[in-house]
């Protein structure tokens, strides 16, 4: 009986060692795949960013400041310009409302 138990233990030890070796190999291959995926994603993002900047460099960006001067003339003795919405003049004129 002791001999059979020793054989079983030896067989179990060999199986466990083989499984451990296989697991280490699987971990190494998964790590390689992960590193390759990270490198590919990084290259893809860099390509997209560089492509965006190249695309945007085609257009001329000019800083154009447009100013518009509006002059208001009011006639009358007690005419003042009041810059509020609605009736803008303090005079006796008829306004569109």
Backbone as CSV, one residue per row, in Angstrom:
resi,resn,N_x,N_y,N_z,CA_x,CA_y,CA_z,C_x,C_y,C_z
1,UNK,0.807,-1.199,0.000,0.000,0.000,0.000,0.847,1.258,0.000
2,UNK,1.905,1.226,0.703,2.758,2.401,0.746,3.377,2.669,-0.620
3,UNK,3.644,1.609,-1.353,4.253,1.775,-2.666,3.290,2.462,-3.627
4,UNK,2.019,2.094,-3.586,1.022,2.714,-4.456,0.829,4.181,-4.093
5,UNK,0.845,4.473,-2.811,0.694,5.868,-2.384,1.877,6.713,-2.847
6,UNK,3.068,6.120,-2.801,4.248,6.863,-3.257,4.183,7.116,-4.756
7,UNK,3.715,6.121,-5.513,3.575,6.296,-6.960,2.535,7.381,-7.264
8,UNK,1.430,7.337,-6.526,0.386,8.340,-6.742,0.892,9.745,-6.409
9,UNK,1.628,9.861,-5.318,2.180,11.158,-4.929,3.194,11.656,-5.963
10,UNK,4.016,10.733,-6.439,5.015,11.107,-7.450,4.328,11.547,-8.749
11,UNK,3.292,10.837,-9.137,2.536,11.182,-10.329,1.846,12.547,-10.149
12,UNK,1.274,12.759,-8.983,0.604,14.033,-8.716,1.622,15.181,-8.736
13,UNK,2.796,14.946,-8.172,3.844,15.967,-8.187,4.281,16.288,-9.614
14,UNK,4.441,15.262,-10.441,4.833,15.494,-11.836,3.758,16.280,-12.594
15,UNK,2.503,15.917,-12.354,1.403,16.618,-13.018,1.371,18.085,-12.578
16,UNK,1.543,18.342,-11.276,1.538,19.707,-10.773,2.716,20.508,-11.313
17,UNK,3.886,19.884,-11.407,5.046,20.579,-11.973,4.819,20.915,-13.442
18,UNK,4.241,19.990,-14.172,3.947,20.223,-15.591,2.921,21.349,-15.748
19,UNK,1.895,21.339,-14.909,0.901,22.416,-14.954,1.526,23.766,-14.621
20,UNK,2.426,23.757,-13.655,3.099,25.001,-13.271,3.944,25.534,-14.428
21,UNK,4.667,24.656,-15.108,5.471,25.076,-16.259,4.578,25.618,-17.374
22,UNK,3.474,24.926,-17.645,2.553,25.380,-18.692,1.947,26.744,-18.334
23,UNK,1.626,26.919,-17.050,1.049,28.199,-16.629,2.061,29.331,-16.792
24,UNK,3.315,29.076,-16.480,4.355,30.094,-16.669,4.499,30.456,-18.141
25,UNK,4.473,29.453,-19.017,4.566,29.713,-20.457,3.352,30.515,-20.948
26,UNK,2.170,30.173,-20.452,0.957,30.910,-20.839,1.032,32.358,-20.362
27,UNK,1.526,32.561,-19.151,1.655,33.924,-18.626,2.625,34.747,-19.466
28,UNK,3.736,34.126,-19.870,4.708,34.835,-20.706,4.099,35.206,-22.053
29,UNK,3.361,34.284,-22.653,2.760,34.579,-23.954,1.671,35.646,-23.823
30,UNK,0.901,35.612,-22.757,-0.112,36.639,-22.547,0.529,38.004,-22.310
31,UNK,1.637,38.024,-21.611,2.348,39.277,-21.379,2.872,39.845,-22.698
32,UNK,3.385,38.974,-23.564,3.851,39.424,-24.877,2.709,40.011,-25.691
33,UNK,1.556,39.354,-25.675,0.390,39.848,-26.408,-0.057,41.190,-25.841
34,UNK,-0.042,41.339,-24.527,-0.426,42.597,-23.896,0.525,43.723,-24.294
35,UNK,1.805,43.466,-24.284,2.792,44.483,-24.662,2.618,44.869,-26.127
36,UNK,2.382,43.889,-26.992,2.166,44.174,-28.415,0.911,45.024,-28.601
37,UNK,-0.156,44.708,-27.854,-1.390,45.505,-27.944,-1.163,46.941,-27.479
38,UNK,-0.431,47.112,-26.405,-0.149,48.464,-25.896,0.658,49.250,-26.927
39,UNK,1.649,48.611,-27.530,2.469,49.286,-28.545,1.611,49.664,-29.753
40,UNK,0.758,48.757,-30.195,-0.103,49.043,-31.352,-1.080,50.183,-31.052
41,UNK,-1.676,50.176,-29.868,-2.609,51.253,-29.501,-1.881,52.588,-29.407
42,UNK,-0.679,52.588,-28.858,0.095,53.815,-28.757,0.435,54.345,-30.150
43,UNK,0.861,53.469,-31.044,1.151,53.893,-32.414,-0.095,54.424,-33.117
44,UNK,-1.229,53.791,-32.882,-2.475,54.246,-33.492,-2.841,55.642,-32.995
45,UNK,-2.754,55.867,-31.700,-3.095,57.180,-31.143,-2.124,58.236,-31.654
46,UNK,-0.830,57.915,-31.687,0.152,58.877,-32.189,-0.113,59.204,-33.654
47,UNK,-0.459,58.205,-34.446,-0.767,58.424,-35.860,-1.985,59.327,-36.009
48,UNK,-3.013,59.093,-35.196,-4.204,59.936,-35.264,-3.894,61.379,-34.868
49,UNK,-3.102,61.578,-33.842,-2.764,62.937,-33.409,-1.943,63.645,-34.473
50,UNK,-0.935,62.967,-35.006,-0.104,63.570,-36.045,-0.947,63.857,-37.292
51,UNK,-1.817,62.935,-37.651,-2.698,63.150,-38.793,-3.620,64.333,-38.584
52,UNK,-4.122,64.501,-37.370,-4.982,65.644,-37.069,-4.223,66.949,-37.244
53,UNK,-2.995,67.016,-36.725,-2.217,68.239,-36.848,-1.848,68.527,-38.308
54,UNK,-1.537,67.487,-39.071,-1.239,67.684,-40.492,-2.477,68.186,-41.220
55,UNK,-3.627,67.612,-40.915,-4.873,68.045,-41.543,-5.190,69.491,-41.185
56,UNK,-5.051,69.834,-39.922,-5.361,71.195,-39.487,-4.366,72.218,-40.027
57,UNK,-3.144,71.795,-40.342,-2.143,72.744,-40.834,-2.441,73.189,-42.268
58,UNK,-3.382,72.537,-42.937,-3.750,72.926,-44.289,-4.472,74.270,-44.316
59,UNK,-5.121,74.621,-43.253,-5.965,75.804,-43.224,-5.196,76.970,-42.625
60,UNK,-5.372,78.136,-43.257,-4.743,79.350,-42.744,-5.631,79.940,-41.666
61,UNK,-5.046,80.142,-40.534,-5.786,80.747,-39.431,-5.319,82.192,-39.307
62,UNK,-6.202,83.113,-39.574,-5.857,84.528,-39.480,-6.663,85.133,-38.344
63,UNK,-5.967,85.906,-37.547,-6.650,86.613,-36.475,-7.154,87.941,-37.026
64,UNK,-8.409,87.955,-37.396,-9.011,89.142,-37.964,-9.953,89.726,-36.918
65,UNK,-9.691,90.961,-36.580,-10.550,91.650,-35.625,-11.442,92.595,-36.404
66,UNK,-12.721,92.416,-36.286,-13.674,93.257,-36.984,-14.300,94.212,-35.979
67,UNK,-14.172,95.472,-36.252,-14.803,96.465,-35.385,-15.834,97.230,-36.207
68,UNK,-16.929,97.523,-35.587,-18.004,98.235,-36.251,-18.383,99.416,-35.365
69,UNK,-18.366,100.573,-35.950,-18.700,101.773,-35.205,-20.103,102.202,-35.586
70,UNK,-20.938,102.355,-34.601,-22.313,102.776,-34.827,-22.468,104.162,-34.215
71,UNK,-22.921,105.077,-35.016,-23.156,106.432,-34.502,-24.651,106.679,-34.419
72,UNK,-25.053,107.326,-33.365,-26.458,107.631,-33.174,-26.624,109.146,-33.121
73,UNK,-27.585,109.604,-33.857,-27.869,111.028,-33.859,-29.275,111.245,-33.341
74,UNK,-29.381,112.159,-32.437,-30.678,112.478,-31.862,-30.850,113.983,-31.961
75,UNK,-31.972,114.385,-32.443,-32.221,115.825,-32.553,-33.347,116.218,-31.605
76,UNK,-33.284,117.370,-31.111,-34.297,117.853,-30.185,-33.625,118.549,-29.016
77,UNK,-34.411,119.301,-28.269,-33.822,120.086,-27.192,-33.389,119.212,-26.019
78,UNK,-34.251,118.328,-25.553,-33.921,117.503,-24.383,-33.756,116.051,-24.813
79,UNK,-32.905,115.829,-25.753,-32.699,114.483,-26.288,-31.416,113.914,-25.706
80,UNK,-31.517,112.805,-25.014,-30.356,112.086,-24.479,-30.429,110.642,-24.964
81,UNK,-29.284,110.061,-25.220,-29.253,108.649,-25.620,-29.160,107.814,-24.355
82,UNK,-30.050,106.886,-24.212,-30.077,105.987,-23.060,-29.848,104.579,-23.597
83,UNK,-28.724,103.983,-23.316,-28.364,102.679,-23.885,-29.004,101.538,-23.098
84,UNK,-30.267,101.387,-23.248,-30.991,100.258,-22.669,-31.863,99.689,-23.764
85,UNK,-32.331,98.499,-23.577,-33.200,97.894,-24.578,-34.558,98.577,-24.539
86,UNK,-35.207,98.606,-25.667,-36.518,99.238,-25.728,-36.390,100.641,-26.274
87,UNK,-36.968,101.598,-25.594,-36.893,102.991,-26.021,-35.507,103.525,-25.710
88,UNK,-34.722,103.769,-26.740,-33.348,104.187,-26.527,-33.188,105.700,-26.465
89,UNK,-34.224,106.431,-26.754,-34.097,107.892,-26.793,-35.059,108.515,-25.787
90,UNK,-34.584,109.480,-25.100,-35.435,110.229,-24.181,-35.910,111.494,-24.906
91,UNK,-36.785,111.304,-25.835,-37.329,112.439,-26.556,-38.791,112.176,-26.854
92,UNK,-39.378,113.021,-27.612,-40.801,112.903,-27.914,-41.067,112.122,-29.192
93,UNK,-40.065,111.377,-29.707,-40.235,110.668,-30.961,-41.058,109.409,-30.753
94,UNK,-41.655,108.929,-31.834,-42.412,107.668,-31.806,-41.448,106.540,-32.150
95,UNK,-41.420,105.503,-31.325,-40.481,104.375,-31.498,-41.230,103.121,-31.895
96,UNK,-40.552,102.310,-32.642,-41.130,101.011,-33.007,-40.997,100.059,-31.827
97,UNK,-42.084,99.504,-31.409,-42.033,98.580,-30.270,-42.710,97.288,-30.626
